[in-house]
């Protein structure tokens, strides 16, 4: 049979907290990267050309 490690309720809570905080950090990094990418896409028109008007 396999060994069973008893972490206890405090250890399980600490492990869950570490996993949860890592997931939140990854989500925040993803959102920031996405905002930067969208910001770069926004300014695709060259500024040295006059706008076309009728």
mmCIF entry with sequence, helices, sheets and N, C-alpha, C, O atoms, coordinates in Angstrom:
data_MODEL
# 
_entry.id   MODEL 
# 
_entity.id                         1 
_entity.type                       polymer 
_entity.pdbx_number_of_molecules   1 
# 
_entity_poly.entity_id                      1 
_entity_poly.type                           'polypeptide(L)' 
_entity_poly.nstd_linkage                   no 
_entity_poly.nstd_monomer                   no 
_entity_poly.pdbx_seq_one_letter_code       
;(UNK)(UNK)(UNK)(UNK)(UNK)(UNK)(UNK)(UNK)(UNK)(UNK)(UNK)(UNK)(UNK)(UNK)(UNK)(UNK)
(UNK)(UNK)(UNK)(UNK)(UNK)(UNK)(UNK)(UNK)(UNK)(UNK)(UNK)(UNK)(UNK)(UNK)(UNK)(UNK)
(UNK)(UNK)(UNK)(UNK)(UNK)(UNK)(UNK)(UNK)(UNK)(UNK)(UNK)(UNK)(UNK)(UNK)(UNK)(UNK)
(UNK)(UNK)(UNK)(UNK)(UNK)(UNK)
;
_entity_poly.pdbx_seq_one_letter_code_can   XXXXXXXXXXXXXXXXXXXXXXXXXXXXXXXXXXXXXXXXXXXXXXXXXXXXXX 
_entity_poly.pdbx_strand_id                 A 
# 
loop_
_entity_poly_seq.entity_id 
_entity_poly_seq.num 
_entity_poly_seq.mon_id 
_entity_poly_seq.hetero 
1 1  UNK n 
1 2  UNK n 
1 3  UNK n 
1 4  UNK n 
1 5  UNK n 
1 6  UNK n 
1 7  UNK n 
1 8  UNK n 
1 9  UNK n 
1 10 UNK n 
1 11 UNK n 
1 12 UNK n 
1 13 UNK n 
1 14 UNK n 
1 15 UNK n 
1 16 UNK n 
1 17 UNK n 
1 18 UNK n 
1 19 UNK n 
1 20 UNK n 
1 21 UNK n 
1 22 UNK n 
1 23 UNK n 
1 24 UNK n 
1 25 UNK n 
1 26 UNK n 
1 27 UNK n 
1 28 UNK n 
1 29 UNK n 
1 30 UNK n 
1 31 UNK n 
1 32 UNK n 
1 33 UNK n 
1 34 UNK n 
1 35 UNK n 
1 36 UNK n 
1 37 UNK n 
1 38 UNK n 
1 39 UNK n 
1 40 UNK n 
1 41 UNK n 
1 42 UNK n 
1 43 UNK n 
1 44 UNK n 
1 45 UNK n 
1 46 UNK n 
1 47 UNK n 
1 48 UNK n 
1 49 UNK n 
1 50 UNK n 
1 51 UNK n 
1 52 UNK n 
1 53 UNK n 
1 54 UNK n 
# 
_struct_asym.id          A 
_struct_asym.entity_id   1 
# 
_struct_conf.conf_type_id            HELX_P 
_struct_conf.id                      HELX_P1 
_struct_conf.pdbx_PDB_helix_id       AA1 
_struct_conf.beg_label_comp_id       UNK 
_struct_conf.beg_label_asym_id       A 
_struct_conf.beg_label_seq_id        9 
_struct_conf.pdbx_beg_PDB_ins_code   ? 
_struct_conf.end_label_comp_id       UNK 
_struct_conf.end_label_asym_id       A 
_struct_conf.end_label_seq_id        42 
_struct_conf.pdbx_end_PDB_ins_code   ? 
_struct_conf.beg_auth_comp_id        UNK 
_struct_conf.beg_auth_asym_id        A 
_struct_conf.beg_auth_seq_id         9 
_struct_conf.end_auth_comp_id        UNK 
_struct_conf.end_auth_asym_id        A 
_struct_conf.end_auth_seq_id         42 
_struct_conf.pdbx_PDB_helix_class    1 
_struct_conf.details                 ? 
_struct_conf.pdbx_PDB_helix_length   34 
# 
_struct_conf_type.id          HELX_P 
_struct_conf_type.criteria    ? 
_struct_conf_type.reference   ? 
# 
loop_
_atom_site.group_PDB 
_atom_site.id 
_atom_site.type_symbol 
_atom_site.label_atom_id 
_atom_site.label_alt_id 
_atom_site.label_comp_id 
_atom_site.label_asym_id 
_atom_site.label_entity_id 
_atom_site.label_seq_id 
_atom_site.pdbx_PDB_ins_code 
_atom_site.Cartn_x 
_atom_site.Cartn_y 
_atom_site.Cartn_z 
_atom_site.occupancy 
_atom_site.B_iso_or_equiv 
_atom_site.pdbx_formal_charge 
_atom_site.auth_seq_id 
_atom_site.auth_comp_id 
_atom_site.auth_asym_id 
_atom_site.auth_atom_id 
_atom_site.pdbx_PDB_model_num 
ATOM 1   N N  . UNK A 1 1  ? 0.835   -1.181 0.000   1.00 0.00 ? 1  UNK A N  1 
ATOM 2   C CA . UNK A 1 1  ? 0.000   0.000  0.000   1.00 0.00 ? 1  UNK A CA 1 
ATOM 3   C C  . UNK A 1 1  ? 0.879   1.242  0.000   1.00 0.00 ? 1  UNK A C  1 
ATOM 4   O O  . UNK A 1 1  ? 2.057   1.195  0.352   1.00 0.00 ? 1  UNK A O  1 
ATOM 5   N N  . UNK A 1 2  ? 0.289   2.323  -0.393  1.00 0.00 ? 2  UNK A N  1 
ATOM 6   C CA . UNK A 1 2  ? 1.057   3.565  -0.443  1.00 0.00 ? 2  UNK A CA 1 
ATOM 7   C C  . UNK A 1 2  ? 1.078   4.241  0.916   1.00 0.00 ? 2  UNK A C  1 
ATOM 8   O O  . UNK A 1 2  ? 0.178   4.061  1.736   1.00 0.00 ? 2  UNK A O  1 
ATOM 9   N N  . UNK A 1 3  ? 2.115   5.016  1.135   1.00 0.00 ? 3  UNK A N  1 
ATOM 10  C CA . UNK A 1 3  ? 2.204   5.771  2.377   1.00 0.00 ? 3  UNK A CA 1 
ATOM 11  C C  . UNK A 1 3  ? 1.191   6.899  2.355   1.00 0.00 ? 3  UNK A C  1 
ATOM 12  O O  . UNK A 1 3  ? 0.934   7.505  1.315   1.00 0.00 ? 3  UNK A O  1 
ATOM 13  N N  . UNK A 1 4  ? 0.635   7.163  3.486   1.00 0.00 ? 4  UNK A N  1 
ATOM 14  C CA . UNK A 1 4  ? -0.329  8.250  3.581   1.00 0.00 ? 4  UNK A CA 1 
ATOM 15  C C  . UNK A 1 4  ? 0.294   9.338  4.440   1.00 0.00 ? 4  UNK A C  1 
ATOM 16  O O  . UNK A 1 4  ? 0.680   9.090  5.581   1.00 0.00 ? 4  UNK A O  1 
ATOM 17  N N  . UNK A 1 5  ? 0.391   10.543 3.893   1.00 0.00 ? 5  UNK A N  1 
ATOM 18  C CA . UNK A 1 5  ? 0.969   11.620 4.689   1.00 0.00 ? 5  UNK A CA 1 
ATOM 19  C C  . UNK A 1 5  ? -0.178  12.450 5.255   1.00 0.00 ? 5  UNK A C  1 
ATOM 20  O O  . UNK A 1 5  ? -1.045  12.928 4.524   1.00 0.00 ? 5  UNK A O  1 
ATOM 21  N N  . UNK A 1 6  ? -0.158  12.603 6.542   1.00 0.00 ? 6  UNK A N  1 
ATOM 22  C CA . UNK A 1 6  ? -1.187  13.390 7.209   1.00 0.00 ? 6  UNK A CA 1 
ATOM 23  C C  . UNK A 1 6  ? -0.698  14.827 7.347   1.00 0.00 ? 6  UNK A C  1 
ATOM 24  O O  . UNK A 1 6  ? 0.149   15.137 8.184   1.00 0.00 ? 6  UNK A O  1 
ATOM 25  N N  . UNK A 1 7  ? -1.236  15.669 6.531   1.00 0.00 ? 7  UNK A N  1 
ATOM 26  C CA . UNK A 1 7  ? -0.853  17.071 6.564   1.00 0.00 ? 7  UNK A CA 1 
ATOM 27  C C  . UNK A 1 7  ? -1.590  17.783 7.693   1.00 0.00 ? 7  UNK A C  1 
ATOM 28  O O  . UNK A 1 7  ? -1.029  18.657 8.353   1.00 0.00 ? 7  UNK A O  1 
ATOM 29  N N  . UNK A 1 8  ? -2.813  17.418 7.905   1.00 0.00 ? 8  UNK A N  1 
ATOM 30  C CA . UNK A 1 8  ? -3.607  18.069 8.933   1.00 0.00 ? 8  UNK A CA 1 
ATOM 31  C C  . UNK A 1 8  ? -4.416  19.207 8.341   1.00 0.00 ? 8  UNK A C  1 
ATOM 32  O O  . UNK A 1 8  ? -4.152  19.649 7.223   1.00 0.00 ? 8  UNK A O  1 
ATOM 33  N N  . UNK A 1 9  ? -5.400  19.680 9.087   1.00 0.00 ? 9  UNK A N  1 
ATOM 34  C CA . UNK A 1 9  ? -6.265  20.733 8.547   1.00 0.00 ? 9  UNK A CA 1 
ATOM 35  C C  . UNK A 1 9  ? -5.530  22.049 8.299   1.00 0.00 ? 9  UNK A C  1 
ATOM 36  O O  . UNK A 1 9  ? -5.849  22.755 7.342   1.00 0.00 ? 9  UNK A O  1 
ATOM 37  N N  . UNK A 1 10 ? -4.564  22.391 9.131   1.00 0.00 ? 10 UNK A N  1 
ATOM 38  C CA . UNK A 1 10 ? -3.812  23.633 8.925   1.00 0.00 ? 10 UNK A CA 1 
ATOM 39  C C  . UNK A 1 10 ? -2.941  23.575 7.693   1.00 0.00 ? 10 UNK A C  1 
ATOM 40  O O  . UNK A 1 10 ? -2.824  24.558 6.960   1.00 0.00 ? 10 UNK A O  1 
ATOM 41  N N  . UNK A 1 11 ? -2.334  22.441 7.462   1.00 0.00 ? 11 UNK A N  1 
ATOM 42  C CA . UNK A 1 11 ? -1.490  22.276 6.276   1.00 0.00 ? 11 UNK A CA 1 
ATOM 43  C C  . UNK A 1 11 ? -2.296  22.283 5.000   1.00 0.00 ? 11 UNK A C  1 
ATOM 44  O O  . UNK A 1 11 ? -1.858  22.825 3.986   1.00 0.00 ? 11 UNK A O  1 
ATOM 45  N N  . UNK A 1 12 ? -3.474  21.683 5.042   1.00 0.00 ? 12 UNK A N  1 
ATOM 46  C CA . UNK A 1 12 ? -4.339  21.683 3.864   1.00 0.00 ? 12 UNK A CA 1 
ATOM 47  C C  . UNK A 1 12 ? -4.808  23.088 3.542   1.00 0.00 ? 12 UNK A C  1 
ATOM 48  O O  . UNK A 1 12 ? -4.883  23.474 2.375   1.00 0.00 ? 12 UNK A O  1 
ATOM 49  N N  . UNK A 1 13 ? -5.123  23.856 4.581   1.00 0.00 ? 13 UNK A N  1 
ATOM 50  C CA . UNK A 1 13 ? -5.564  25.236 4.366   1.00 0.00 ? 13 UNK A CA 1 
ATOM 51  C C  . UNK A 1 13 ? -4.426  26.075 3.792   1.00 0.00 ? 13 UNK A C  1 
ATOM 52  O O  . UNK A 1 13 ? -4.645  26.909 2.913   1.00 0.00 ? 13 UNK A O  1 
ATOM 53  N N  . UNK A 1 14 ? -3.224  25.855 4.287   1.00 0.00 ? 14 UNK A N  1 
ATOM 54  C CA . UNK A 1 14 ? -2.072  26.602 3.770   1.00 0.00 ? 14 UNK A CA 1 
ATOM 55  C C  . UNK A 1 14 ? -1.806  26.243 2.316   1.00 0.00 ? 14 UNK A C  1 
ATOM 56  O O  . UNK A 1 14 ? -1.493  27.110 1.500   1.00 0.00 ? 14 UNK A O  1 
ATOM 57  N N  . UNK A 1 15 ? -1.933  24.973 2.000   1.00 0.00 ? 15 UNK A N  1 
ATOM 58  C CA . UNK A 1 15 ? -1.726  24.530 0.624   1.00 0.00 ? 15 UNK A CA 1 
ATOM 59  C C  . UNK A 1 15 ? -2.794  25.117 -0.297  1.00 0.00 ? 15 UNK A C  1 
ATOM 60  O O  . UNK A 1 15 ? -2.483  25.569 -1.400  1.00 0.00 ? 15 UNK A O  1 
ATOM 61  N N  . UNK A 1 16 ? -4.034  25.114 0.143   1.00 0.00 ? 16 UNK A N  1 
ATOM 62  C CA . UNK A 1 16 ? -5.118  25.690 -0.654  1.00 0.00 ? 16 UNK A CA 1 
ATOM 63  C C  . UNK A 1 16 ? -4.921  27.190 -0.831  1.00 0.00 ? 16 UNK A C  1 
ATOM 64  O O  . UNK A 1 16 ? -5.190  27.733 -1.903  1.00 0.00 ? 16 UNK A O  1 
ATOM 65  N N  . UNK A 1 17 ? -4.456  27.853 0.209   1.00 0.00 ? 17 UNK A N  1 
ATOM 66  C CA . UNK A 1 17 ? -4.193  29.285 0.102   1.00 0.00 ? 17 UNK A CA 1 
ATOM 67  C C  . UNK A 1 17 ? -3.084  29.592 -0.872  1.00 0.00 ? 17 UNK A C  1 
ATOM 68  O O  . UNK A 1 17 ? -3.173  30.562 -1.625  1.00 0.00 ? 17 UNK A O  1 
ATOM 69  N N  . UNK A 1 18 ? -2.039  28.784 -0.873  1.00 0.00 ? 18 UNK A N  1 
ATOM 70  C CA . UNK A 1 18 ? -0.930  28.996 -1.806  1.00 0.00 ? 18 UNK A CA 1 
ATOM 71  C C  . UNK A 1 18 ? -1.381  28.783 -3.244  1.00 0.00 ? 18 UNK A C  1 
ATOM 72  O O  . UNK A 1 18 ? -1.013  29.546 -4.138  1.00 0.00 ? 18 UNK A O  1 
ATOM 73  N N  . UNK A 1 19 ? -2.170  27.758 -3.461  1.00 0.00 ? 19 UNK A N  1 
ATOM 74  C CA . UNK A 1 19 ? -2.671  27.491 -4.819  1.00 0.00 ? 19 UNK A CA 1 
ATOM 75  C C  . UNK A 1 19 ? -3.609  28.606 -5.257  1.00 0.00 ? 19 UNK A C  1 
ATOM 76  O O  . UNK A 1 19 ? -3.551  29.057 -6.401  1.00 0.00 ? 19 UNK A O  1 
ATOM 77  N N  . UNK A 1 20 ? -4.466  29.049 -4.355  1.00 0.00 ? 20 UNK A N  1 
ATOM 78  C CA . UNK A 1 20 ? -5.406  30.122 -4.687  1.00 0.00 ? 20 UNK A CA 1 
ATOM 79  C C  . UNK A 1 20 ? -4.701  31.428 -4.998  1.00 0.00 ? 20 UNK A C  1 
ATOM 80  O O  . UNK A 1 20 ? -5.073  32.118 -5.947  1.00 0.00 ? 20 UNK A O  1 
ATOM 81  N N  . UNK A 1 21 ? -3.687  31.781 -4.217  1.00 0.00 ? 21 UNK A N  1 
ATOM 82  C CA . UNK A 1 21 ? -2.979  33.031 -4.468  1.00 0.00 ? 21 UNK A CA 1 
ATOM 83  C C  . UNK A 1 21 ? -2.175  32.952 -5.760  1.00 0.00 ? 21 UNK A C  1 
ATOM 84  O O  . UNK A 1 21 ? -2.029  33.957 -6.456  1.00 0.00 ? 21 UNK A O  1 
ATOM 85  N N  . UNK A 1 22 ? -1.659  31.788 -6.086  1.00 0.00 ? 22 UNK A N  1 
ATOM 86  C CA . UNK A 1 22 ? -0.944  31.629 -7.355  1.00 0.00 ? 22 UNK A CA 1 
ATOM 87  C C  . UNK A 1 22 ? -1.905  31.778 -8.527  1.00 0.00 ? 22 UNK A C  1 
ATOM 88  O O  . UNK A 1 22 ? -1.547  32.360 -9.551  1.00 0.00 ? 22 UNK A O  1 
ATOM 89  N N  . UNK A 1 23 ? -3.110  31.263 -8.389  1.00 0.00 ? 23 UNK A N  1 
ATOM 90  C CA . UNK A 1 23 ? -4.101  31.389 -9.461  1.00 0.00 ? 23 UNK A CA 1 
ATOM 91  C C  . UNK A 1 23 ? -4.510  32.847 -9.650  1.00 0.00 ? 23 UNK A C  1 
ATOM 92  O O  . UNK A 1 23 ? -4.685  33.305 -10.779 1.00 0.00 ? 23 UNK A O  1 
ATOM 93  N N  . UNK A 1 24 ? -4.660  33.568 -8.553  1.00 0.00 ? 24 UNK A N  1 
ATOM 94  C CA . UNK A 1 24 ? -5.029  34.989 -8.643  1.00 0.00 ? 24 UNK A CA 1 
ATOM 95  C C  . UNK A 1 24 ? -3.898  35.784 -9.292  1.00 0.00 ? 24 UNK A C  1 
ATOM 96  O O  . UNK A 1 24 ? -4.150  36.655 -10.125 1.00 0.00 ? 24 UNK A O  1 
ATOM 97  N N  . UNK A 1 25 ? -2.663  35.489 -8.917  1.00 0.00 ? 25 UNK A N  1 
ATOM 98  C CA . UNK A 1 25 ? -1.520  36.185 -9.511  1.00 0.00 ? 25 UNK A CA 1 
ATOM 99  C C  . UNK A 1 25 ? -1.437  35.918 -11.007 1.00 0.00 ? 25 UNK A C  1 
ATOM 100 O O  . UNK A 1 25 ? -1.148  36.828 -11.784 1.00 0.00 ? 25 UNK A O  1 
ATOM 101 N N  . UNK A 1 26 ? -1.684  34.691 -11.413 1.00 0.00 ? 26 UNK A N  1 
ATOM 102 C CA . UNK A 1 26 ? -1.654  34.361 -12.839 1.00 0.00 ? 26 UNK A CA 1 
ATOM 103 C C  . UNK A 1 26 ? -2.759  35.092 -13.592 1.00 0.00 ? 26 UNK A C  1 
ATOM 104 O O  . UNK A 1 26 ? -2.544  35.546 -14.716 1.00 0.00 ? 26 UNK A O  1 
ATOM 105 N N  . UNK A 1 27 ? -3.932  35.209 -12.989 1.00 0.00 ? 27 UNK A N  1 
ATOM 106 C CA . UNK A 1 27 ? -5.042  35.910 -13.638 1.00 0.00 ? 27 UNK A CA 1 
ATOM 107 C C  . UNK A 1 27 ? -4.729  37.394 -13.788 1.00 0.00 ? 27 UNK A C  1 
ATOM 108 O O  . UNK A 1 27 ? -5.023  37.988 -14.825 1.00 0.00 ? 27 UNK A O  1 
ATOM 109 N N  . UNK A 1 28 ? -4.141  37.990 -12.768 1.00 0.00 ? 28 UNK A N  1 
ATOM 110 C CA . UNK A 1 28 ? -3.792  39.413 -12.841 1.00 0.00 ? 28 UNK A CA 1 
ATOM 111 C C  . UNK A 1 28 ? -2.739  39.650 -13.917 1.00 0.00 ? 28 UNK A C  1 
ATOM 112 O O  . UNK A 1 28 ? -2.830  40.620 -14.669 1.00 0.00 ? 28 UNK A O  1 
ATOM 113 N N  . UNK A 1 29 ? -1.748  38.777 -13.995 1.00 0.00 ? 29 UNK A N  1 
ATOM 114 C CA . UNK A 1 29 ? -0.717  38.920 -15.027 1.00 0.00 ? 29 UNK A CA 1 
ATOM 115 C C  . UNK A 1 29 ? -1.320  38.774 -16.423 1.00 0.00 ? 29 UNK A C  1 
ATOM 116 O O  . UNK A 1 29 ? -0.933  39.496 -17.342 1.00 0.00 ? 29 UNK A O  1 
ATOM 117 N N  . UNK A 1 30 ? -2.260  37.850 -16.588 1.00 0.00 ? 30 UNK A N  1 
ATOM 118 C CA . UNK A 1 30 ? -2.915  37.650 -17.880 1.00 0.00 ? 30 UNK A CA 1 
ATOM 119 C C  . UNK A 1 30 ? -3.692  38.890 -18.299 1.00 0.00 ? 30 UNK A C  1 
ATOM 120 O O  . UNK A 1 30 ? -3.624  39.309 -19.455 1.00 0.00 ? 30 UNK A O  1 
ATOM 121 N N  . UNK A 1 31 ? -4.434  39.479 -17.355 1.00 0.00 ? 31 UNK A N  1 
ATOM 122 C CA . UNK A 1 31 ? -5.237  40.667 -17.665 1.00 0.00 ? 31 UNK A CA 1 
ATOM 123 C C  . UNK A 1 31 ? -4.332  41.836 -18.029 1.00 0.00 ? 31 UNK A C  1 
ATOM 124 O O  . UNK A 1 31 ? -4.631  42.570 -18.970 1.00 0.00 ? 31 UNK A O  1 
ATOM 125 N N  . UNK A 1 32 ? -3.232  42.026 -17.304 1.00 0.00 ? 32 UNK A N  1 
ATOM 126 C CA . UNK A 1 32 ? -2.313  43.124 -17.608 1.00 0.00 ? 32 UNK A CA 1 
ATOM 127 C C  . UNK A 1 32 ? -1.679  42.953 -18.983 1.00 0.00 ? 32 UNK A C  1 
ATOM 128 O O  . UNK A 1 32 ? -1.540  43.925 -19.726 1.00 0.00 ? 32 UNK A O  1 
ATOM 129 N N  . UNK A 1 33 ? -1.297  41.736 -19.324 1.00 0.00 ? 33 UNK A N  1 
ATOM 130 C CA . UNK A 1 33 ? -0.701  41.486 -20.640 1.00 0.00 ? 33 UNK A CA 1 
ATOM 131 C C  . UNK A 1 33 ? -1.731  41.743 -21.739 1.00 0.00 ? 33 UNK A C  1 
ATOM 132 O O  . UNK A 1 33 ? -1.402  42.283 -22.795 1.00 0.00 ? 33 UNK A O  1 
ATOM 133 N N  . UNK A 1 34 ? -2.965  41.356 -21.483 1.00 0.00 ? 34 UNK A N  1 
ATOM 134 C CA . UNK A 1 34 ? -4.020  41.560 -22.475 1.00 0.00 ? 34 UNK A CA 1 
ATOM 135 C C  . UNK A 1 34 ? -4.299  43.047 -22.679 1.00 0.00 ? 34 UNK A C  1 
ATOM 136 O O  . UNK A 1 34 ? -4.514  43.487 -23.808 1.00 0.00 ? 34 UNK A O  1 
ATOM 137 N N  . UNK A 1 35 ? -4.296  43.821 -21.600 1.00 0.00 ? 35 UNK A N  1 
ATOM 138 C CA . UNK A 1 35 ? -4.510  45.267 -21.709 1.00 0.00 ? 35 UNK A CA 1 
ATOM 139 C C  . UNK A 1 35 ? -3.402  45.925 -22.514 1.00 0.00 ? 35 UNK A C  1 
ATOM 140 O O  . UNK A 1 35 ? -3.669  46.787 -23.352 1.00 0.00 ? 35 UNK A O  1 
ATOM 141 N N  . UNK A 1 36 ? -2.159  45.524 -22.266 1.00 0.00 ? 36 UNK A N  1 
ATOM 142 C CA . UNK A 1 36 ? -1.035  46.084 -23.021 1.00 0.00 ? 36 UNK A CA 1 
ATOM 143 C C  . UNK A 1 36 ? -1.148  45.750 -24.503 1.00 0.00 ? 36 UNK A C  1 
ATOM 144 O O  . UNK A 1 36 ? -0.883  46.599 -25.354 1.00 0.00 ? 36 UNK A O  1 
ATOM 145 N N  . UNK A 1 37 ? -1.538  44.528 -24.812 1.00 0.00 ? 37 UNK A N  1 
ATOM 146 C CA . UNK A 1 37 ? -1.677  44.122 -26.208 1.00 0.00 ? 37 UNK A CA 1 
ATOM 147 C C  . UNK A 1 37 ? -2.783  44.913 -26.893 1.00 0.00 ? 37 UNK A C  1 
ATOM 148 O O  . UNK A 1 37 ? -2.615  45.338 -28.036 1.00 0.00 ? 37 UNK A O  1 
ATOM 149 N N  . UNK A 1 38 ? -3.919  45.122 -26.212 1.00 0.00 ? 38 UNK A N  1 
ATOM 150 C CA . UNK A 1 38 ? -5.014  45.890 -26.779 1.00 0.00 ? 38 UNK A CA 1 
ATOM 151 C C  . UNK A 1 38 ? -4.629  47.352 -26.948 1.00 0.00 ? 38 UNK A C  1 
ATOM 152 O O  . UNK A 1 38 ? -5.049  48.001 -27.906 1.00 0.00 ? 38 UNK A O  1 
ATOM 153 N N  . UNK A 1 39 ? -3.838  47.867 -26.028 1.00 0.00 ? 39 UNK A N  1 
ATOM 154 C CA . UNK A 1 39 ? -3.402  49.259 -26.113 1.00 0.00 ? 39 UNK A CA 1 
ATOM 155 C C  . UNK A 1 39 ? -2.507  49.469 -27.328 1.00 0.00 ? 39 UNK A C  1 
ATOM 156 O O  . UNK A 1 39 ? -2.594  50.505 -27.987 1.00 0.00 ? 39 UNK A O  1 
ATOM 157 N N  . UNK A 1 40 ? -1.646  48.495 -27.632 1.00 0.00 ? 40 UNK A N  1 
ATOM 158 C CA . UNK A 1 40 ? -0.779  48.597 -28.798 1.00 0.00 ? 40 UNK A CA 1 
ATOM 159 C C  . UNK A 1 40 ? -1.586  48.513 -30.093 1.00 0.00 ? 40 UNK A C  1 
ATOM 160 O O  . UNK A 1 40 ? -1.240  49.170 -31.075 1.00 0.00 ? 40 UNK A O  1 
ATOM 161 N N  . UNK A 1 41 ? -2.640  47.726 -30.111 1.00 0.00 ? 41 UNK A N  1 
ATOM 162 C CA . UNK A 1 41 ? -3.464  47.579 -31.309 1.00 0.00 ? 41 UNK A CA 1 
ATOM 163 C C  . UNK A 1 41 ? -4.256  48.842 -31.605 1.00 0.00 ? 41 UNK A C  1 
ATOM 164 O O  . UNK A 1 41 ? -4.571  49.122 -32.762 1.00 0.00 ? 41 UNK A O  1 
ATOM 165 N N  . UNK A 1 42 ? -4.576  49.595 -30.580 1.00 0.00 ? 42 UNK A N  1 
ATOM 166 C CA . UNK A 1 42 ? -5.438  50.755 -30.739 1.00 0.00 ? 42 UNK A CA 1 
ATOM 167 C C  . UNK A 1 42 ? -4.823  51.805 -31.656 1.00 0.00 ? 42 UNK A C  1 
ATOM 168 O O  . UNK A 1 42 ? -5.544  52.423 -32.440 1.00 0.00 ? 42 UNK A O  1 
ATOM 169 N N  . UNK A 1 43 ? -3.519  52.022 -31.582 1.00 0.00 ? 43 UNK A N  1 
ATOM 170 C CA . UNK A 1 43 ? -2.862  53.068 -32.348 1.00 0.00 ? 43 UNK A CA 1 
ATOM 171 C C  . UNK A 1 43 ? -2.151  52.482 -33.564 1.00 0.00 ? 43 UNK A C  1 
ATOM 172 O O  . UNK A 1 43 ? -0.923  52.426 -33.615 1.00 0.00 ? 43 UNK A O  1 
ATOM 173 N N  . UNK A 1 44 ? -2.938  52.050 -34.533 1.00 0.00 ? 44 UNK A N  1 
ATOM 174 C CA . UNK A 1 44 ? -2.341  51.456 -35.720 1.00 0.00 ? 44 UNK A CA 1 
ATOM 175 C C  . UNK A 1 44 ? -2.222  52.459 -36.864 1.00 0.00 ? 44 UNK A C  1 
ATOM 176 O O  . UNK A 1 44 ? -1.464  52.211 -37.803 1.00 0.00 ? 44 UNK A O  1 
ATOM 177 N N  . UNK A 1 45 ? -2.945  53.588 -36.821 1.00 0.00 ? 45 UNK A N  1 
ATOM 178 C CA . UNK A 1 45 ? -2.844  54.576 -37.879 1.00 0.00 ? 45 UNK A CA 1 
ATOM 179 C C  . UNK A 1 45 ? -1.588  55.410 -37.706 1.00 0.00 ? 45 UNK A C  1 
ATOM 180 O O  . UNK A 1 45 ? -1.282  55.839 -36.593 1.00 0.00 ? 45 UNK A O  1 
ATOM 181 N N  . UNK A 1 46 ? -0.866  55.643 -38.768 1.00 0.00 ? 46 UNK A N  1 
ATOM 182 C CA . UNK A 1 46 ? 0.331   56.475 -38.662 1.00 0.00 ? 46 UNK A CA 1 
ATOM 183 C C  . UNK A 1 46 ? -0.049  57.937 -38.381 1.00 0.00 ? 46 UNK A C  1 
ATOM 184 O O  . UNK A 1 46 ? -1.032  58.446 -38.919 1.00 0.00 ? 46 UNK A O  1 
ATOM 185 N N  . UNK A 1 47 ? 0.727   58.585 -37.549 1.00 0.00 ? 47 UNK A N  1 
ATOM 186 C CA . UNK A 1 47 ? 0.407   59.955 -37.174 1.00 0.00 ? 47 UNK A CA 1 
ATOM 187 C C  . UNK A 1 47 ? 0.939   60.969 -38.180 1.00 0.00 ? 47 UNK A C  1 
ATOM 188 O O  . UNK A 1 47 ? 0.507   62.122 -38.167 1.00 0.00 ? 47 UNK A O  1 
ATOM 189 N N  . UNK A 1 48 ? 1.845   60.581 -39.034 1.00 0.00 ? 48 UNK A N  1 
ATOM 190 C CA . UNK A 1 48 ? 2.416   61.540 -39.982 1.00 0.00 ? 48 UNK A CA 1 
ATOM 191 C C  . UNK A 1 48 ? 1.578   61.703 -41.246 1.00 0.00 ? 48 UNK A C  1 
ATOM 192 O O  . UNK A 1 48 ? 1.873   62.581 -42.057 1.00 0.00 ? 48 UNK A O  1 
ATOM 193 N N  . UNK A 1 49 ? 0.547   60.890 -41.439 1.00 0.00 ? 49 UNK A N  1 
ATOM 194 C CA . UNK A 1 49 ? -0.330  61.029 -42.607 1.00 0.00 ? 49 UNK A CA 1 
ATOM 195 C C  . UNK A 1 49 ? -1.591  61.772 -42.202 1.00 0.00 ? 49 UNK A C  1 
ATOM 196 O O  . UNK A 1 49 ? -2.168  61.497 -41.150 1.00 0.00 ? 49 UNK A O  1 
ATOM 197 N N  . UNK A 1 50 ? -2.018  62.713 -43.033 1.00 0.00 ? 50 UNK A N  1 
ATOM 198 C CA . UNK A 1 50 ? -3.262  63.427 -42.698 1.00 0.00 ? 50 UNK A CA 1 
ATOM 199 C C  . UNK A 1 50 ? -4.470  62.496 -42.869 1.00 0.00 ? 50 UNK A C  1 
ATOM 200 O O  . UNK A 1 50 ? -4.445  61.616 -43.729 1.00 0.00 ? 50 UNK A O  1 
ATOM 201 N N  . UNK A 1 51 ? -5.501  62.672 -42.080 1.00 0.00 ? 51 UNK A N  1 
ATOM 202 C CA . UNK A 1 51 ? -6.685  61.805 -42.239 1.00 0.00 ? 51 UNK A CA 1 
ATOM 203 C C  . UNK A 1 51 ? -7.417  62.109 -43.537 1.00 0.00 ? 51 UNK A C  1 
ATOM 204 O O  . UNK A 1 51 ? -7.436  63.250 -43.999 1.00 0.00 ? 51 UNK A O  1 
ATOM 205 N N  . UNK A 1 52 ? -8.011  61.092 -44.113 1.00 0.00 ? 52 UNK A N  1 
ATOM 206 C CA . UNK A 1 52 ? -8.761  61.271 -45.351 1.00 0.00 ? 52 UNK A CA 1 
ATOM 207 C C  . UNK A 1 52 ? -10.138 61.825 -45.013 1.00 0.00 ? 52 UNK A C  1 
ATOM 208 O O  . UNK A 1 52 ? -10.893 61.237 -44.239 1.00 0.00 ? 52 UNK A O  1 
ATOM 209 N N  . UNK A 1 53 ? -10.443 62.956 -45.605 1.00 0.00 ? 53 UNK A N  1 
ATOM 210 C CA . UNK A 1 53 ? -11.771 63.576 -45.392 1.00 0.00 ? 53 UNK A CA 1 
ATOM 211 C C  . UNK A 1 53 ? -12.400 63.883 -46.738 1.00 0.00 ? 53 UNK A C  1 
ATOM 212 O O  . UNK A 1 53 ? -11.700 64.029 -47.740 1.00 0.00 ? 53 UNK A O  1 
ATOM 213 N N  . UNK A 1 54 ? -13.693 63.980 -46.759 1.00 0.00 ? 54 UNK A N  1 
ATOM 214 C CA . UNK A 1 54 ? -14.409 64.294 -48.010 1.00 0.00 ? 54 UNK A CA 1 
ATOM 215 C C  . UNK A 1 54 ? -14.794 65.741 -48.051 1.00 0.00 ? 54 UNK A C  1 
ATOM 216 O O  . UNK A 1 54 ? -15.402 66.190 -49.023 1.00 0.00 ? 54 UNK A O  1 
# 
